[in-house]
């Protein structure tokens, strides 16, 4: 007896595929920013600030401080994936016994797994890029952090240059110098850097930088000193973001950068549809719908180098 794999995945099971697609993005998978699931439409992020609280003592009560409440709106946008493939193109790559011997063959489970895994990886890659460099006007994207930070007048801007192994120490120093005193030293503070800057930093510490590093680099190991693991600069942890623009850096607390999605909500669904029983074709369709978006909290606590 043959088993048809024509299936609609919805609800909780769909959430697993959506999670694999979205949360496999480097920034999200590594826990670099705060994830807010179950945002069906939008969520209000409240911010609070005060002026000087401590005053000289007096006998009478005197309200001498101002409490300022503000808000940011985290509103994920809706996206979809519509893909159609022909089973015929994959017959030579998959076990025939899985597909059956009939000309009206079924979709093999291994193919279904491969297809969903491939799509999830592509969605994750796009999500990572959009988190940092997305522009809402571009189809399939929401405003990423670079767009939001550039438009926020309260963000601390640092004018940069093309980063190389020769200048990366000095350029990263500009970022650290600009971090507000109230933020420096916080447990969840990171310098988010591009892959290019991370590579330049590793090379500089291998002996190809200035500033007294020496020709042999860290522990006199030259370029062999780094074998993966965590990086830090001036006591601040680095977070490498493959979706960030080459010469960009952001210093911020994880708790001040947000990613919102409805990926855990039951309105998300993934459909893997074998069209043979519908229109007689040999096509397989994949339909995904999900929501995603980012937002910052307090702009004055964020340093943006570009």
Long-range contacts (C-beta under 8 A, 24 or more apart in sequence): 2-100, 2-102, 2-106, 3-106, 4-106, 4-107, 4-274, 4-277, 5-106, 5-107, 5-108, 5-109, 5-112, 5-272, 5-274, 6-106, 6-107, 6-273, 6-274, 6-276, 6-277, 7-112, 7-272, 7-273, 8-269, 8-271, 8-272, 8-273, 9-269, 9-270, 9-271, 9-272, 10-269, 10-270, 10-271, 11-266, 11-269, 12-266, 14-268, 14-269, 14-270, 15-263, 15-264, 15-268, 17-116, 17-120, 17-270, 17-288, 18-263, 18-268, 18-270, 18-288, 18-290, 19-263, 19-264, 20-117, 20-120, 20-124, 21-119, 21-120, 21-121, 21-123, 21-124, 21-127, 21-288, 21-290, 22-123, 22-124, 22-127, 22-261, 22-263, 22-290, 22-292, 23-124, 23-263, 24-120, 24-121, 24-124, 25-124, 25-125, 25-127, 25-128, 25-131, 25-243, 26-128, 26-240, 26-241, 26-242, 26-243, 27-128, 27-131, 27-132, 27-192, 27-239, 27-241, 27-243, 27-259, 28-127, 28-128, 28-131, 28-259, 30-239, 31-254, 32-190, 32-192, 32-239, 32-241, 32-254, 32-257, 33-131, 33-254, 33-257, 33-258, 33-259, 33-294, 34-254, 34-255, 34-257, 34-258, 34-259, 35-258, 35-259, 35-260, 35-261, 36-74, 36-258, 36-259, 36-260, 36-261, 37-260, 37-261, 37-262, 37-263, 37-264, 37-265, 38-262, 38-264, 38-265, 39-74, 39-75, 39-76, 39-260, 39-261, 39-262, 39-291, 40-262, 40-265, 40-267, 41-75, 42-73, 42-74, 42-75, 42-76, 43-73, 43-74, 43-75, 43-260, 44-71, 44-72, 44-73, 44-74, 45-71, 45-72, 45-73, 45-74, 45-258, 45-295, 45-297, 46-70, 46-71, 47-71, 47-72, 47-297, 47-298, 49-298, 72-295, 72-296, 72-297, 73-295, 74-258, 74-260, 74-293, 74-294, 74-295, 75-260, 75-293, 76-142, 76-260, 76-261, 76-262, 76-291, 76-292, 76-293, 77-136, 77-142, 77-291, 77-292, 77-293, 78-289, 78-290, 78-291, 79-140, 79-289, 79-290, 79-291, 79-292, 80-287, 80-288, 80-289, 80-290, 81-119, 81-123, 81-286, 81-287, 81-288, 81-289, 82-285, 82-286, 82-287, 83-119, 83-285, 83-286, 84-283, 84-284, 84-285, 84-286, 85-115, 85-283, 85-284, 85-286, 86-281, 86-282, 86-283, 86-284, 87-111, 87-274, 87-282, 87-283, 87-284, 88-282, 104-276, 106-274, 106-276, 107-272, 107-274, 107-284, 111-284, 112-272, 115-272, 115-284, 115-286, 116-270, 116-272, 116-286, 119-286, 119-288, 123-288, 123-290, 127-292, 128-241, 128-242, 128-243, 129-243, 130-243, 130-292, 131-241, 131-243, 131-259, 131-294, 132-241, 132-243, 132-244, 132-245, 132-248, 133-243, 133-244, 133-245, 134-294, 142-292, 142-293, 142-294, 143-293, 143-294, 144-243, 144-294, 145-250, 145-257, 145-294, 145-296, 146-244, 146-245, 146-248, 146-304, 146-306, 148-294, 148-295, 148-296, 149-250, 149-296, 149-299, 149-302, 149-304, 150-304, 150-306, 152-296, 152-299, 152-302, 153-299, 154-298, 154-299, 154-300, 155-296, 155-299, 155-300, 155-302, 155-303, 155-304, 156-180, 156-300, 156-302, 156-303, 156-304, 157-304, 157-306, 158-249, 158-303, 158-304, 158-305, 158-306, 159-306, 160-247, 160-248, 160-249, 160-305, 160-306, 161-247, 162-247, 163-196, 163-197, 163-200, 163-246, 163-247, 164-200, 165-200, 165-201, 165-203, 165-204, 165-208, 165-209, 166-204, 166-208, 166-209, 166-210, 168-197, 168-200, 168-201, 168-204, 168-209, 169-201, 169-204, 169-209, 169-210, 169-211, 169-213, 170-211, 171-197, 171-249, 171-305, 172-197, 172-201, 172-233, 172-234, 172-249, 173-234, 174-305, 175-249, 175-251, 175-303, 175-305, 176-233, 176-234, 176-236, 176-251, 178-251, 178-303, 179-236, 179-251, 179-303, 180-300, 180-301, 182-301, 183-251, 183-253, 183-301, 184-236, 185-235, 186-253, 188-253, 188-254, 188-255, 189-236, 189-237, 189-251, 189-252, 189-253, 189-254, 190-236, 190-237, 190-238, 190-239, 190-251, 190-252, 190-253, 190-254, 191-233, 191-236, 191-237, 191-238, 191-239, 191-249, 191-250, 191-251, 192-238, 192-239, 192-241, 192-244, 192-249, 192-250, 192-251, 192-252, 193-238, 193-239, 193-240, 193-241, 193-244, 193-248, 193-249, 194-240, 194-241, 194-242, 194-244, 194-245, 194-246, 194-247, 194-248, 194-249, 195-240, 195-241, 195-242, 195-244, 195-246, 196-246, 196-247, 197-246, 197-247, 197-249, 198-231, 198-238, 198-240, 201-231, 201-233, 201-238, 202-226, 202-231, 245-306, 247-306, 248-304, 248-305, 248-306, 249-303, 249-304, 249-305, 249-306, 250-302, 250-303, 250-304, 250-305, 251-302, 251-303, 251-305, 252-296, 252-301, 252-302, 252-303, 253-301, 255-297, 256-296, 256-297, 256-298, 256-301, 256-302, 257-294, 257-296, 257-297, 258-294, 258-295, 258-296, 258-297, 259-292, 259-293, 259-294, 260-291, 260-292, 260-293, 260-294, 260-295, 261-290, 261-291, 261-292, 261-293, 262-290, 262-291, 263-290, 263-291
